[in-house]
């Protein structure tokens, strides 16, 4: 399992590094082209590419920095750096999309002249670059790794931006529709806004110690209660340390006559079963009697009755 994680980590790092180099190089080309052709659609795409470059760079830093060993002040290591990076990426997406929307509204009133031929050439090359980078990132872990997913969403937004710029350039060339440029940039901005909101929401959910999306809490409760010797379960908490690394802590109640070895066997059996429920890190406290835990969502009927009496 550790080997698989290391392989995924290396693949993610390579994908991010190559993507960062390609995106940064073409972002400069597109920004210069946007100014030369006076196209907001191209400039907004270049602005989005800048956020891509930042996203990929921060994501790369997160993967490198996140491998630092745990110490007395950071007992989980630096794995959460990846989630902080995802928050930065999400907020950057939202900020850029709002800026593009404001700029586009101004252009609606006074559509400027746009060099459509140059705009078309740059947008087509941009589309090809984005397809290549999206393919690179898809080879990484876009499902589990929130930072790779954030970078992938950035690039997909960019890809759509290039498509929008191509359509706008064609409309300007053949129908002289100058308004197509700000319309294309608004569509891209809205897509970017949605992506930014989703990435930020998912990252904040992890920072708030929310239940991981790939964990069914009812299944987890059933799995623990089904283990022979478990009488009851309480003080259950499930959270993500970082993308794809879920943790659980709980108290299980067992028969008072059980030996230490039998208790350890129950702990091992619960941990083994939970590995198949996307939980790799477990802390299980075995008890012979129930204790009251007011902040727990899982508690025994006896605890609930006891708390009502007070």
Order of alpha helices (4+ residues) and beta strands (2+ residues): alpha-alpha-alpha-alpha-alpha-alpha-alpha-beta-beta-alpha-beta-alpha
